[in-house]
């Protein structure tokens, strides 16, 4: 259990480093070490994970930053603005009066205008748009995204393959992140009174706090 907690703490820290570099391009390894109370060798290993395992385009040029195409334009969207935009597009995708080909073209381009560290989440959130009956995993992901945007706790209804965890845990979401081909929810479990990590594909349903 202690080993699992160390892995969760490390992934949470790595994501915090990703957000910091995205918001402060040119950050040095020494500054990252000071900020997160690490040795520079530990920071270097975290940077390797960001580049090689999470596959973010991390480069070292006057400090660390994420590379982007020459024509790449980032709009300064907040989470709440992103949520509003996705909600509007969800309604548009179900309205057959809206030209669907143009909408699909827009959706394929949209993630690129968000800050790089938010692009995987936005891309995943857009996958089920236009599908009146999304698959279970798509519904779960949309509910988790909603909870994350609104900073609301959720009750997770886990499948049998998630054995060893608290039954129907209530979780305060901290982040949704992709890792090695899967998506994970990291958040504080109220029953266990600690931060835990849940594989999204092991969650069968999600209940928002207002519906408990």
Long-range contacts (C-beta under 8 A, 24 or more apart in sequence): 4-197, 5-194, 5-195, 7-197, 8-186, 8-195, 8-196, 8-197, 9-195, 10-46, 11-177, 11-179, 11-184, 11-186, 11-197, 12-174, 12-175, 12-186, 12-195, 13-46, 14-46, 14-49, 14-50, 14-54, 15-117, 15-175, 15-177, 15-186, 17-43, 17-46, 17-47, 17-50, 18-50, 18-54, 18-56, 18-117, 19-117, 21-58, 21-64, 21-65, 21-66, 22-66, 22-115, 22-116, 22-117, 23-115, 25-63, 25-64, 25-65, 25-66, 26-62, 26-63, 26-64, 26-65, 27-63, 27-64, 27-65, 28-63, 28-64, 29-64, 32-64, 53-179, 53-180, 54-178, 54-179, 56-116, 56-117, 57-116, 66-116, 66-117, 68-116, 72-112, 73-113, 74-113, 74-114, 74-115, 74-116, 75-113, 75-114, 76-115, 77-113, 77-114, 77-115, 77-118, 79-148, 79-149, 80-149, 82-114, 82-118, 82-122, 82-149, 83-145, 83-146, 83-149, 83-150, 85-110, 86-122, 86-125, 86-126, 86-129, 86-145, 89-126, 89-129, 90-129, 93-129, 93-130, 94-130, 94-132, 100-130, 103-130, 120-177, 120-178, 121-145, 121-176, 124-178, 124-183, 136-204, 136-205, 137-200, 137-201, 139-205, 139-206, 140-200, 140-203, 140-204, 140-205, 140-206, 141-176, 141-183, 141-200, 143-206, 143-208, 144-173, 144-176, 144-185, 144-200, 144-203, 144-206, 145-176, 146-208, 147-173, 147-206, 147-208, 147-209, 148-173, 148-175, 148-176, 152-208, 152-209, 152-210, 153-190, 153-209, 154-206, 154-207, 154-208, 154-209, 155-206, 155-207, 155-209, 155-212, 156-185, 156-198, 156-203, 156-206, 157-203, 157-204, 157-205, 157-206, 157-207, 158-198, 158-202, 158-203, 158-204, 159-202, 159-203, 159-204, 161-202, 162-198, 162-199, 162-202, 162-203, 165-196, 165-198, 166-191, 166-192, 169-196, 169-198, 170-209, 170-212, 171-196, 171-198, 176-200
